[in-house]
């Protein structure tokens, strides 16, 4: 397993000995880690709670605060708070019916 991990990391360095000149390929390789991170994180966000609506509420709060360029701690704590409030509201109003 360690050999496979090493090979995957070393192979691009061995093959690409000179600097990439193509701007498209360079920008593509630059943004791949962000795309992979987003692809792994997004489903985990939506399925992290018992109610998907609560997770969606936290996601919306996080996106809005991130777009407003708030600090990471503020975004994370606010999103968690929104999820807690949304889950409590779903449980409370779900019992009433």
C-alpha positions, 0 to 999 in steps of 0.5 A: 500500500505504501508503494502505491501511495509513493508511486502516485505521488512520485510519478508526476514528478518523474514524468514532468521534469520541466515546467508546464507551459500550457496555461490551461493545464496549469490552471486545471491542475491548480484547481483540482484539489479544490474540486476534489475537496468540494466533491468530498465535503458537499455530500458529507455536509448534507448527510451529517445530520438526522434531517437533511433540511437542518443540514441545508440550513447550516449550509446556506448560513455558511455559504452566505457568511462566507460570501460576506467574507466573515472569519472561518470561526464565525462561519463554522460556529454560525452554521453549527448553530443554525443546524442545532436550531433547525433540528430543534425546530423540526423536532418541536414542530414535528411533535405537534402534528 
